Amino acid sequence: MIFITKRQNMDFNTLKYYVDVAELLNFTQAAKKNFISQPAMSANIKALEKEVGHALIVRDHHHVALTNSGETFLGYAKQLLETYNKALAALWQDSDYAETTLNVSMFLGPVFQPFVEQLTAFKKTYRNHFTVRINKRSSNDAIADVLGGTAQLGLAIVDHSIKPLAWRSVNTDEFVIVADTSILKQLRPLKISQLTNLKFLQPDEWPGQFFSNQINKLLAEGQFNGERESFTSLDLMMTELLMEPSFTILPKTQIPENMPGLESVPIKSNLSTHMTTGWCYLKSPMDSAVAAFLSYLPTL
């Protein structure tokens, strides 16, 4: 009698999960990056190890490390993913599709310039196939545009409660306090209640409702009721931080690199200080222009 067992073959998603875990050495962070649960991430890695017949990762309650086999497999896994993404990009470049417009809704403040650069690079690569049109919108409006069909792609603060949408993670940010270095000589992380005698500086236009709500909650928790001032330019706001006793709260990755005299510190709070930003699009049907953009992202 011959027994036939069903074999679970790895896919490119599983390979990406493995690469993320191997590089981050953290299952929880890798799961958040891919918008799946930590148990699901762990199950995928275990299935991959069973498939290849080798232990790839050593894990316990305190740390994650790669085995020798895991180190070897990581290099090949990254090569496979790179080849796959380049193949998808080549297919789109060589295709005979008529020129298509990719309508994108996103916030156009200075802090989101890297995402504009992604779209610019995509447009340049596929200039014979796609025209990119950017609509300046808040995070909430960008989501509404995608749901309503006004835009095929939106850049927004991730919200998994919106079932029709799929998300491609861009980054997970942490809100931090930014102020003159001389002000931040206190213990860290810093409580906002320690800054109640300072002026709070804020952008004239918030990227989205979550952004403004989260900062207002942090200020309320710290019982801040001092003076506020708004700025249309991030550079002007940073200059003002040097000119008078004041502070601001911004996502860590969006702070300008060159800030002589200024410093950023974590916030000590009972509230969440994290925010994830990602590209959102309709799960079904997959728009051809969105598919081309998503396949291009990993090659940047």
C-alpha positions in Angstrom: 0.0 0.0 0.0 1.3 3.4 -1.0 0.6 6.4 1.3 0.7 9.8 -0.2 1.2 12.7 2.2 0.4 16.3 1.4 3.5 18.4 1.4 3.4 22.1 2.4 5.7 23.9 0.0 7.2 27.3 1.0 6.1 30.4 -0.8 7.6 33.9 -1.2 5.6 35.3 1.8 7.1 32.6 4.0 10.6 33.5 2.8 10.0 37.1 3.5 8.8 36.2 7.0 12.0 34.3 7.6 14.2 37.1 6.3 12.4 39.6 8.6 12.7 37.4 11.7 16.4 36.7 10.9 17.3 40.3 10.4 15.2 41.7 13.3 15.9 38.7 15.6 12.4 39.4 17.0 9.2 37.4 16.2 6.9 40.1 17.5 8.5 42.9 15.5 8.6 40.8 12.3 4.9 39.9 12.8 4.0 43.6 13.2 6.0 44.5 10.1 4.0 41.9 8.0 0.6 42.5 9.7 0.2 39.0 11.0 0.0 37.7 14.5 3.0 36.5 16.4 1.7 32.9 16.7 1.1 32.9 12.9 4.6 34.1 12.3 6.0 31.4 14.5 3.9 28.7 12.8 5.2 29.8 9.4 8.8 29.6 10.5 8.3 26.2 12.0 6.7 25.0 8.8 9.6 26.4 6.8 12.1 24.5 9.1 10.1 21.3 8.5 10.2 21.9 4.8 13.9 22.4 4.5 14.7 19.8 7.1 16.9 22.0 9.3 16.5 24.1 12.4 17.0 27.7 11.3 16.3 29.7 14.4 17.0 29.1 18.1 14.4 30.8 20.3 13.6 31.0 23.9 11.8 33.4 26.2 14.6 35.9 26.1 16.3 35.9 22.7 16.3 34.8 19.1 19.4 33.6 17.2 20.2 31.9 13.9 21.7 28.5 13.7 24.6 27.9 11.2 22.0 26.5 8.8 19.9 29.6 9.4 22.8 31.9 8.5 23.4 29.9 5.3 19.7 29.8 4.3 19.3 33.6 5.0 21.7 34.5 2.2 19.9 32.4 -0.3 16.5 33.4 0.8 17.4 37.1 0.3 18.7 36.3 -3.2 15.5 34.4 -4.1 13.3 37.3 -2.9 15.5 39.8 -4.8 15.3 37.7 -8.0 11.6 37.3 -7.7 10.9 41.0 -7.2 13.2 41.9 -10.1 11.4 39.4 -12.3 8.1 41.0 -11.5 9.5 44.5 -12.3 10.9 43.2 -15.6 7.5 41.8 -16.6 5.8 45.1 -16.0 8.5 47.0 -17.9 8.3 44.6 -20.9 4.5 44.5 -21.0 2.4 46.1 -23.8 -0.2 47.6 -21.5 -1.5 51.0 -22.5 -0.5 53.8 -20.2 -2.4 53.7 -16.9 -2.8 56.3 -14.2 -2.0 55.6 -10.6 -3.9 57.9 -8.4 -2.3 58.3 -4.9 -3.7 60.1 -1.9 -1.2 61.0 0.8 -0.1 63.7 3.1 2.5 65.9 1.4 4.3 67.4 4.4 8.1 67.4 4.5 8.3 64.5 6.9 6.8 62.2 4.2 9.3 63.2 1.4 10.8 59.6 1.3 7.5 58.2 0.2 7.2 60.8 -2.6 10.7 59.7 -3.7 9.4 56.1 -3.9 6.6 57.2 -6.2 9.0 59.4 -8.3 11.4 56.5 -8.7 8.5 54.2 -9.7 7.2 56.7 -12.3 10.7 57.1 -13.8 11.2 53.4 -14.1 7.7 52.8 -15.6 7.4 56.1 -17.5 6.0 54.3 -20.6 3.3 52.5 -18.6 2.2 54.6 -15.7 1.4 58.2 -14.9 1.4 59.0 -11.2 -0.9 61.6 -9.8 -0.6 62.6 -6.1 -3.6 64.1 -4.2 -2.7 66.0 -1.0 -4.9 64.4 1.7 -4.8 63.7 5.4 -4.4 60.1 6.5 -8.2 59.6 7.1 -9.1 61.2 3.7 -6.5 59.0 1.9 -8.2 55.9 3.3 -11.6 57.3 2.3 -10.3 58.0 -1.2 -9.1 54.3 -1.6 -12.4 52.9 -0.3 -14.4 55.3 -2.5 -12.4 54.6 -5.7 -11.0 58.1 -6.0 -7.5 56.7 -5.5 -6.0 53.3 -6.0 -3.3 53.8 -3.5 -3.1 55.7 -0.2 -0.4 56.4 2.4 -2.0 56.4 5.8 -1.6 55.4 9.4 -2.4 51.7 9.5 -5.9 50.7 10.6 -6.6 47.0 10.5 -10.2 47.4 11.4 -11.0 48.5 7.8 -11.6 45.0 6.3 -11.7 45.9 2.6 -8.1 47.3 2.8 -4.8 45.5 2.5 -1.6 47.2 3.9 2.0 47.2 2.9 4.1 48.4 5.8 6.5 51.3 5.4 7.7 51.9 8.9 6.8 51.8 12.6 7.5 55.0 14.3 7.8 56.1 18.0 6.7 59.5 19.2 9.6 61.3 21.0 10.1 64.7 22.6 12.3 67.2 20.7 13.8 70.2 22.5 17.0 72.2 23.1 19.7 69.9 24.5 20.0 72.1 27.6 16.3 71.4 28.5 16.7 67.6 28.2 19.3 67.0 31.0 16.7 65.3 33.1 16.3 61.5 33.5 15.1 59.5 30.5 12.6 58.6 29.3 11.0 61.9 30.0 7.5 62.6 31.4 5.6 65.4 29.6 4.5 66.7 33.1 8.1 67.8 33.5 7.7 70.2 30.6 4.5 72.0 31.6 6.3 75.4 32.0 7.4 75.3 28.3 5.6 76.3 25.1 4.4 73.4 22.9 5.2 73.7 19.2 3.2 71.8 16.6 2.8 71.5 12.8 0.2 73.8 11.3 -1.3 70.8 9.5 -1.5 67.4 11.1 -0.9 64.3 8.8 -4.0 62.6 10.2 -6.5 62.3 13.0 -4.6 59.5 14.7 -1.4 61.6 14.7 -3.1 64.7 16.3 -5.3 62.6 18.7 -2.3 60.6 20.0 -0.2 63.7 20.7 -3.2 65.4 22.4 -3.7 62.3 24.6 0.0 62.4 25.5 -0.2 66.1 26.4 -3.4 65.5 28.4 -1.8 62.6 30.3 1.1 64.9 31.2 -1.4 67.6 32.3 0.0 70.1 29.9 -2.1 73.2 29.6 0.5 75.7 28.5 0.8 77.9 25.4 0.8 76.3 21.9 2.1 77.7 18.7 1.7 76.3 15.1 4.2 76.4 12.3 3.7 75.8 8.5 7.4 74.8 8.1 9.2 72.1 10.0 12.5 74.0 9.6 10.9 77.1 11.2 9.6 75.0 14.1 13.0 73.5 14.7 14.6 76.9 14.7 12.0 78.1 17.2 12.9 75.2 19.5 16.4 76.8 19.7 15.2 80.3 20.3 12.9 80.0 23.3 12.0 77.4 26.0 9.8 75.0 24.1 9.3 71.4 23.0 7.5 69.4 20.3 6.5 65.8 19.8 7.3 64.1 16.5 7.7 60.5 15.1 11.3 59.5 15.6 12.1 58.6 12.0 10.7 61.9 10.7 13.0 64.2 12.7 15.6 66.0 10.5 19.1 64.4 10.7 21.0 67.6 11.1 19.7 69.3 14.3 22.7 71.0 16.1 21.6 72.1 19.6 18.5 69.9 19.5 17.9 66.4 20.9 15.2 63.8 21.0 14.3 61.6 24.0 11.6 58.8 24.5 8.4 59.6 26.3 7.6 58.0 29.6 3.8 57.3 29.3 1.1 54.7 30.1 -0.2 55.4 26.5 1.1 53.9 23.3 3.8 56.0 21.7 4.0 54.0 18.5 2.5 54.6 15.1 2.7 52.5 11.9 2.4 54.1 8.5 1.8 52.0 5.4 0.5 52.0 1.8 -3.2 50.9 1.7 -5.1 49.5 -1.3 -8.2 47.4 -1.9 -7.7 43.7 -1.4 -9.9 42.8 -4.3 -9.7 43.3 -7.2 -6.0 44.1 -7.3 -5.5 47.2 -9.5 -2.7 46.6 -12.1 -1.0 49.9 -11.3 -1.0 49.1 -7.6 0.4 45.6 -8.3 3.2 47.1 -10.4 4.1 49.6 -7.6 4.0 46.9 -4.8 6.3 44.6 -6.8 8.7 47.6 -7.4 8.9 48.6 -3.7 11.3 45.8 -2.6 13.8 46.8 -5.4 14.2 50.3 -4.1 
